[in-house]
């Protein structure tokens, strides 16, 4: 455990119509970590919620939060700034220009700065993410790419650390982010104790998808192929999931099916089968004790080598390394 000589100051930056769980999920992690540190006779975290003017701030869900004015921290050392997101982040960006200016200045003095969900947009607006990799809610990744093209948007990550900047995916991913920050500060033992108390997994950085491929398919025009996607998921062990086989399931000619499928889902049938195989294999590597060759056959890769090639191409890691990182 990395013992700390004094408590660490965490400032949660509040603004009107922010997301309630974006704020309180991470706050609860640091509260639990402070309890765990106190049990060890060590200082924990001083947690503050602050806004531009202080006073009551109403969240998007309607709950009102008491805040301190940010000016109270002008001469204080801040260890970590955490910026929650908002359901209507476009409006929040428009209404928070003064806050964004404050963030740009305060971040330069803080040890690290983090965002939860769409809070990434406020960091981006402050110029803090230029040329960096970043995460946000999966449904807002395209919006982030379009608005801030210099940012490398990681649409798959639960959270991303780039130097002193930490960004996380949608809403509850703020809990994963906060656990990672606690682990960096206080060690794995404390982070695991917090995760057990909150009944959540201690996530590790990199690679884990923040949403399923089946869910993504349902959000696109490809919903017309929902039944087909379910059939594929139930028949992944079949190696011959060809265009002809899939076209037969939807009563279309192979040529017309391939054309319509790509138009509706923005990927080829072969790629769809690959990502569904990959997702199934990832779940089994995380949650089961089956050996890698068994998982490869069950998911339709045929053998371990073909699955290894697919993992390397899509995730940059081997199935064995993926299991070592993410097995529960």
Phi and psi in degrees as a GROMACS rama.xvg file:
@    title "Ramachandran Plot"
@    xaxis  label "Phi"
@    yaxis  label "Psi"
@TYPE xy
-84.1762  98.8714  UNK-2
-69.7541  143.399  UNK-3
-118.42  141.869  UNK-4
-79.4846  -26.3179  UNK-5
-145.227  165.055  UNK-6
-66.1376  154.408  UNK-7
-103.73  137.284  UNK-8
-92.8097  120.23  UNK-9
-111.903  123.041  UNK-10
-113.138  117.965  UNK-11
-91.9792  120.795  UNK-12
-89.4359  112.999  UNK-13
-101.591  153.239  UNK-14
-157.632  159.913  UNK-15
-58.6835  138.285  UNK-16
66.9513  23.2097  UNK-17
-69.7356  163.552  UNK-18
-77.6316  131.352  UNK-19
-64.5868  -49.1525  UNK-20
-68.8789  -30.9267  UNK-21
-53.4837  -38.5126  UNK-22
-81.5375  -53.3434  UNK-23
-79.128  -24.8752  UNK-24
-60.5221  -52.2635  UNK-25
-66.7089  -38.5154  UNK-26
-59.0817  -41.0533  UNK-27
-65.2765  -36.8656  UNK-28
-60.9049  -47.2354  UNK-29
-69.7027  -32.0404  UNK-30
-62.986  -46.998  UNK-31
-66.1731  -36.5496  UNK-32
-64.9378  -37.5837  UNK-33
-63.2677  -39.7514  UNK-34
-62.0223  -44.693  UNK-35
-63.685  -38.6373  UNK-36
-68.6966  -37.9472  UNK-37
-62.2191  -36.5769  UNK-38
-61.899  -24.3841  UNK-39
-97.2366  5.35197  UNK-40
72.1363  27.3166  UNK-41
-121.574  151.316  UNK-42
-67.6017  150.434  UNK-43
-111.507  -122.263  UNK-44
-121.85  136.962  UNK-45
-92.0278  115.403  UNK-46
-105.793  126.576  UNK-47
-129.579  141.199  UNK-48
-113.763  123.18  UNK-49
-136.182  150.11  UNK-50
-133.081  174.348  UNK-51
-55.0781  -47.955  UNK-52
-106.781  -7.51995  UNK-53
77.0639  -178.287  UNK-54
87.6009  -159.091  UNK-55
-83.7617  131.953  UNK-56
-123.061  126.404  UNK-57
-91.1021  130.98  UNK-58
-81.3826  169.498  UNK-59
-60.7438  -30.0301  UNK-60
-81.9605  -7.54363  UNK-61
104.493  -14.0812  UNK-62
-73.8757  140.006  UNK-63
-100.174  135.165  UNK-64
-116.832  134.793  UNK-65
-81.9117  131.934  UNK-66
-131.309  156.339  UNK-67
-91.755  156.611  UNK-68
-73.2678  140.868  UNK-69
-61.6902  -25.2734  UNK-70
-61.3841  -22.4211  UNK-71
-62.878  -20.0512  UNK-72
-105.789  13.5561  UNK-73
-60.2404  -37.592  UNK-74
-110.046  13.9939  UNK-75
-103.504  147.641  UNK-76
-77.9494  124.366  UNK-77
-107.945  124.08  UNK-78
-76.0575  -49.3899  UNK-79
-139.605  129.706  UNK-80
-99.8352  132.854  UNK-81
-126.376  125.865  UNK-82
-112.815  113.18  UNK-83
-74.2536  163.971  UNK-84
-92.859  -176.604  UNK-85
-142.34  143.531  UNK-86
-56.8699  -40.9392  UNK-87
-104.699  75.4567  UNK-88
-70.5111  -28.2053  UNK-89
-59.947  -45.5071  UNK-90
-66.9041  -39.2372  UNK-91
-62.4155  -39.6222  UNK-92
-63.8461  -39.6168  UNK-93
-66.8966  -37.7539  UNK-94
-88.246  -6.67176  UNK-95
-117.109  30.8571  UNK-96
-61.4432  -40.1958  UNK-97
-66.4725  -39.0096  UNK-98
-64.4165  -41.169  UNK-99
-61.856  -41.2926  UNK-100
-61.3826  -42.6116  UNK-101
-62.252  -41.95  UNK-102
-60.3054  -43.6839  UNK-103
-59.3702  -41.5995  UNK-104
-75.6217  -44.3811  UNK-105
-68.9503  -34.0869  UNK-106
-63.3731  -31.5913  UNK-107
-65.0522  -25.2142  UNK-108
-99.6977  -20.2041  UNK-109
-77.9698  154.1  UNK-110
-65.4825  -39.5418  UNK-111
-155.473  157.522  UNK-112
-130.792  137.717  UNK-113
-135.747  154.506  UNK-114
-131.263  151.678  UNK-115
-114.789  129.48  UNK-116
57.0354  -128.427  UNK-117
-75.2091  -0.486199  UNK-118
-57.696  -20.8598  UNK-119
-54.7665  -34.2862  UNK-120
-63.8324  -35.3758  UNK-121
-70.9174  -36.3614  UNK-122
-65.3677  -40.2825  UNK-123
-64.5105  -42.2631  UNK-124
-64.0116  -29.0462  UNK-125
-81.3716  -0.568177  UNK-126
78.115  18.4903  UNK-127
-88.634  -9.83346  UNK-128
-116.956  9.90045  UNK-129
-61.3789  128.512  UNK-130
74.0097  8.03717  UNK-131
-108.313  162.668  UNK-132
-88.2189  143.174  UNK-133
-150.991  158.898  UNK-134
-119.79  155.921  UNK-135
-156.197  -176.926  UNK-136
-57.4693  136.611  UNK-137
-56.0517  -33.0977  UNK-138
-73.4803  -11.4595  UNK-139
-110.596  5.60207  UNK-140
-61.8293  -44.2923  UNK-141
-63.4946  -39.6735  UNK-142
-62.6671  -39.3252  UNK-143
-67.1987  -41.3008  UNK-144
-62.2674  -42.9556  UNK-145
-69.5265  -39.8047  UNK-146
-78.2676  -28.3803  UNK-147
-138.331  75.4108  UNK-148
-63.5853  -16.9222  UNK-149
-77.3056  -12.4646  UNK-150
-87.6013  134.991  UNK-151
-87.0683  103.057  UNK-152
-84.2303  120.986  UNK-153
-97.3967  100.182  UNK-154
-78.6127  -6.17283  UNK-155
-102.772  -22.1487  UNK-156
-77.7329  145.639  UNK-157
-69.9126  -45.1389  UNK-158
-154.403  162.743  UNK-159
-134.643  134.24  UNK-160
-110.212  127.781  UNK-161
-131.521  95.0695  UNK-162
63.8558  -124.699  UNK-163
-88.5599  1.89706  UNK-164
-103.106  128.318  UNK-165
-122.738  130.261  UNK-166
-129.752  149.685  UNK-167
-131.884  166.601  UNK-168
-80.7962  -157.214  UNK-169
-68.5203  129.033  UNK-170
47.867  -90.6247  UNK-171
-68.2146  -14.2709  UNK-172
-63.6016  -17.8209  UNK-173
-61.0261  -28.2018  UNK-174
-67.7828  -44.009  UNK-175
-62.0438  -42.5683  UNK-176
-60.0497  -47.9851  UNK-177
-63.6307  -38.1953  UNK-178
-62.1321  -39.1925  UNK-179
-65.6054  -39.0171  UNK-180
-65.6659  -40.9989  UNK-181
-63.3894  -43.045  UNK-182
-61.1324  -41.4034  UNK-183
-63.932  -35.5317  UNK-184
-82.7625  -46.1842  UNK-185
-115.519  -6.71745  UNK-186
98.6003  162.855  UNK-187
-66.7808  -35.1165  UNK-188
-60.3414  -44.9269  UNK-189
-66.4788  -43.9645  UNK-190
-61.0025  -39.8285  UNK-191
-65.9149  -39.5212  UNK-192
-61.8945  -41.9114  UNK-193
-64.5734  -44.6246  UNK-194
-60.5634  -40.9004  UNK-195
-65.0628  -41.7615  UNK-196
-63.5529  -38.6353  UNK-197
-87.7822  -1.35627  UNK-198
56.4708  52.0379  UNK-199
-132.942  163.85  UNK-200
-80.1436  145.925  UNK-201
-83.8324  100.041  UNK-202
-75.0524  157.136  UNK-203
-117.035  154.412  UNK-204
-69.0697  148.172  UNK-205
85.1831  132.278  UNK-206
91.564  -34.5484  UNK-207
-76.699  130.752  UNK-208
-71.0182  142.169  UNK-209
-89.7842  -4.23512  UNK-210
-158.138  158.121  UNK-211
-85.4325  154.796  UNK-212
-65.3866  -33.0889  UNK-213
-63.7975  -41.2516  UNK-214
-65.7159  -41.4831  UNK-215
-60.5034  -43.7887  UNK-216
-60.835  -35.1759  UNK-217
-70.9962  -24.0907  UNK-218
-84.8345  -12.2874  UNK-219
-95.9788  176.566  UNK-220
-61.0349  -16.2293  UNK-221
-67.7573  4.69106  UNK-222
-57.3162  -21.1071  UNK-223
-64.521  -15.9244  UNK-224
-105.996  20.0669  UNK-225
-55.209  -45.9926  UNK-226
-63.1104  -37.8221  UNK-227
-65.2596  -42.9824  UNK-228
-61.9419  -40.115  UNK-229
-64.0567  -41.6091  UNK-230
-63.104  -41.9401  UNK-231
-60.7444  -46.3749  UNK-232
-60.0522  -31.8475  UNK-233
-84.1573  -9.40923  UNK-234
-127.755  28.9448  UNK-235
-64.207  -24.9765  UNK-236
-67.4633  -17.0656  UNK-237
-75.184  126.507  UNK-238
-79.2743  -21.9803  UNK-239
-97.5142  49.971  UNK-240
-84.9336  70.0569  UNK-241
-84.0724  170.966  UNK-242
-57.3157  -40.5046  UNK-243
-62.7606  -42.6817  UNK-244
-66.3559  -43.4268  UNK-245
-68.0493  -39.6233  UNK-246
-62.2801  -36.6091  UNK-247
-63.3206  -35.005  UNK-248
-65.6341  -30.866  UNK-249
-105.786  9.72857  UNK-250
58.9651  46.7524  UNK-251
-129.405  159.375  UNK-252
-70.9181  147.793  UNK-253
-54.0329  -42.8298  UNK-254
-65.8751  -47.0641  UNK-255
-66.941  -39.1575  UNK-256
-60.4819  -47.8261  UNK-257
-59.9744  -39.6183  UNK-258
-68.4229  -48.8164  UNK-259
-67.7535  -39.3792  UNK-260
-61.567  -46.1732  UNK-261
-65.9701  -36.9931  UNK-262
-62.744  -41.861  UNK-263
-81.7814  -35.0531  UNK-264
-108.606  -9.42737  UNK-265
67.95  22.2148  UNK-266
-151.144  159.357  UNK-267
-76.4474  158.352  UNK-268
-56.3197  -40.2244  UNK-269
-62.4333  -40.7982  UNK-270
-67.6257  -37.2166  UNK-271
-61.2479  -44.8476  UNK-272
-62.2715  -41.6378  UNK-273
-61.6013  -46.7848  UNK-274
-70.6701  -30.9967  UNK-275
-70.9082  -37.8121  UNK-276
-62.2917  -43.7585  UNK-277
-62.7307  -43.9463  UNK-278
-64.142  -42.1018  UNK-279
-63.0087  -41.5673  UNK-280
-64.8033  -38.9435  UNK-281
-62.2996  -43.6667  UNK-282
-60.7462  -42.9857  UNK-283
-68.133  -36.6194  UNK-284
-66.9037  -34.4487  UNK-285
-75.4257  -40.1164  UNK-286
-112.835  -12.5015  UNK-287
-117.242  167.283  UNK-288
-106.033  11.8874  UNK-289
-65.3929  148.131  UNK-290
-74.5166  165.697  UNK-291
-66.0238  -36.9744  UNK-292
-66.2262  -38.8765  UNK-293
-61.985  -43.0474  UNK-294
-64.4588  -39.6649  UNK-295
-60.1986  -43.3699  UNK-296
-70.331  -41.7652  UNK-297
-63.5833  -32.5828  UNK-298
-93.5285  3.63414  UNK-299
87.1801  10.1614  UNK-300
-75.3024  -21.7277  UNK-301
94.5758  -53.1574  UNK-302
-151.306  170.661  UNK-303
-63.9537  -35.0757  UNK-304
-64.9381  -42.6274  UNK-305
-65.5248  -38.6194  UNK-306
-67.3133  -39.4231  UNK-307
-60.9228  -42.5663  UNK-308
-61.7639  -42.5263  UNK-309
-64.8101  -42.5151  UNK-310
-62.7413  -44.5476  UNK-311
-62.8036  -41.5257  UNK-312
-68.5879  -37.9272  UNK-313
-93.7341  -33.6798  UNK-314
-117.982  -15.0895  UNK-315
77.058  12.1324  UNK-316
-136.735  160.476  UNK-317
-84.0941  160.269  UNK-318
-55.9177  -37.5717  UNK-319
-65.8992  -43.9932  UNK-320
-66.2325  -37.7111  UNK-321
-60.0596  -44.6927  UNK-322
-63.441  -41.3866  UNK-323
-61.0982  -34.1715  UNK-324
-78.533  -42.0652  UNK-325
-115.871  -1.83655  UNK-326
-62.9133  134.71  UNK-327
